[in-house]
Amino acid sequence: CSSDLILIDARGNIKSFQFIKPSGSEKFDEAVKKTLNDSQPFPVPPEGISASLVSDGILVGFPL
């Protein structure tokens, strides 16, 4: 399982991406990173959570 921390700005763009727990497979981790980058921009976050997305981010897990 790979766990990643993603910080998203108020326009839905990734500001920062960090592997918290890499999968152990460099190819898989690179595919996850490419997929997330290619998926930008994400929908504009609601005003009530946009500040949290920039400062705290979203923790995403990708099971193998």
C-alpha positions in Angstrom: 0.0 0.0 0.0 1.2 3.5 -0.9 0.2 6.5 1.2 0.6 10.0 -0.2 0.0 13.5 1.2 -1.3 16.0 -1.3 -1.7 19.7 -0.8 -4.3 21.3 -3.1 -4.7 25.0 -3.7 -8.0 26.9 -4.0 -8.1 26.4 -7.7 -7.7 22.6 -7.5 -4.0 22.4 -8.4 -1.5 20.3 -6.6 0.8 22.5 -4.6 2.8 19.7 -3.0 3.0 15.9 -3.2 4.8 13.7 -0.7 5.0 9.9 -0.4 4.4 9.2 3.3 4.7 5.4 2.7 6.1 4.4 -0.7 4.8 1.2 -2.1 8.3 -0.3 -2.5 7.8 -0.4 -6.3 9.4 2.6 -8.0 7.3 2.1 -11.2 4.0 2.0 -9.2 4.9 5.1 -7.2 5.9 7.0 -10.4 2.6 5.9 -12.0 0.6 7.2 -9.0 2.5 10.5 -9.2 1.9 10.8 -13.0 -1.8 10.0 -12.7 -2.3 12.6 -10.0 -0.4 15.2 -12.0 -2.3 14.4 -15.2 -5.6 14.7 -13.3 -5.2 18.3 -12.5 -6.9 20.6 -12.0 -9.2 18.9 -9.6 -12.6 20.4 -8.9 -12.4 23.7 -7.0 -12.7 22.8 -3.3 -15.6 24.3 -1.3 -14.7 27.5 0.6 -15.1 25.7 4.0 -12.2 23.3 3.4 -10.0 25.0 0.9 -7.7 26.5 3.6 -7.3 23.0 5.1 -6.4 21.5 1.8 -3.5 23.9 1.4 -2.2 23.6 4.9 -3.1 20.0 6.0 -3.6 18.3 2.7 -5.3 15.1 1.9 -3.9 11.7 2.8 -4.5 9.2 0.0 -3.8 5.5 0.0 -3.4 3.2 -3.0 -3.7 -0.5 -2.1 -1.6 -2.8 -4.2 
